Amino acid sequence: MNLHLNNYASMAASWKTGETPSMWQRVTAIAVTGTLIVLNDMQNTEAFLAFSRSTCRTLLPFGRGFIDGTGYQHVINSITDPNMPRMFQMGANGGTEACFDPSMVIFQSSGTPEHSQSRRLWDDAVMSSMHLGDLPDLGNTSARGWMRRMRDRVGWKLPTEDEVGALIVPLLLERIWGKKPTAKEAETVAGYLSVGKVCIFGGMADSIPFLPSMIAAVRTAHVDFARDSPTADKLVKLLEEPGFAAVQKLYQSRGRPIRDVAVQGLADATMFAGVLGTTDMTFKCVKYTWQDPKHLRLFREKPTEYIWELMRVQAAVQGVSSVSTKARDDHMAGEEVHFPAGTPVAYSVSIANRDPIMFSKPSDMDFQRPWSEMGEMLSWNGRLKDVIARNYTGAPRFCPGHDLSVKLAAHVCAHLTRNL
Ligand code: HEM
């Protein structure tokens, strides 16, 4: 842990002069954070908690910014702020066009026409109804390939995250675009699980050799698949309506055909928010039910409630990024650091979900947790009760994928645990 703190002390020192961290500092931070995840049995919330404790809950890894809120009340006030500011950045590393088009919804501040029209556009085109109807029976689908055969040989039966993702991706793509991908198309998009995770750290992606072109290849393949889909046609038609003038202008400013910009934004959100989040959630469901018969029984009894509580304690998306509107002075790792207005900030929904003010025995998974508590959890970027009600007043930027992601996770988790 000392290495961790020393590393952050030196980062804080360089922040005093307004410098961004050096490559060496970033590499050390990645190594230490990775070690924390491994030491915490791959439970990213525990790793994130350990990280936050060791840095006094203030610094953001890899870049220049701070964690502004972990307490429930602070986080809820921020994520439900009708005017939450955003800019083209992720974590504390800026944005990168290797991962996203800057016109994408997550970079638009709440309360602006660009944000509210983007949300309505996606709702009207697909998102308000994409969860309806049954999912196809997965039959006897199971993972194939030499890696699985080797794992079987050594008795490692638990499906891997990639194997879970291989089942999630084709179902998700069909729901989003209204078009079935070929096995090859689905496999290519599933490659985002290997190359796209680094997009969580924004501009970091640019500093890793070969990665930007690998991410670009997946994004291009996704757009090529989706360009002539029913959802792409709907997006283009809706964009002609006066009610979407601000988004149309935003897309036109990108200097590419408007269809491609519209498809790119939804494709990026599908992979970044959808593929990564839903695969993580489903993998956790498989892992916990595989390890503990009590979990399996509780999942089979009430799959939705099981997934909610799992996500309260082990959130798939740890927090949200914003930007400070005021300058701030902080004492960090022995240094006085000045952060000007415009510095990246993050809010931790995963730590807020464990705040004893809101949740009794907050770190325990209690699958009988009353709705008076469960309805307050924040893992889909708003109080669960507001997310489910699609209440834009209560949760101005709630995750529009909640219903579909829970349905997909329950379906695939049930399939992968059917023989237990
Ligand atoms: C079907 C799969 C999913 C889709 C299509 C999806 C889509 C989206 C979109 C478009 C946003 C941006 C909302 C905005 O900025 O206004 C978003 C945000 C978010 N989603 Fe999802 N999502 C999915 C799955 C998940 C899962 C499984 C989780 C976690 C359990 C999750 C948690 C979140 C959170 C915390 C945010 C806020 C992120 C931020 O503001 O930086 N999502 N989602």
Boltz pocket constraint, residues with backbone or C-beta under 6 A from the ligand:
constraints:
  - pocket:
      binder: B
      contacts: [[A, 105], [A, 106], [A, 107], [A, 108], [A, 119], [A, 172], [A, 269], [A, 270], [A, 273], [A, 274], [A, 275], [A, 277], [A, 278], [A, 281], [A, 311], [A, 315], [A, 316], [A, 317], [A, 319], [A, 320], [A, 321], [A, 349], [A, 378], [A, 379], [A, 380], [A, 381], [A, 396], [A, 397], [A, 398], [A, 399], [A, 400], [A, 401], [A, 402], [A, 404], [A, 405]]
      max_distance: 6.0
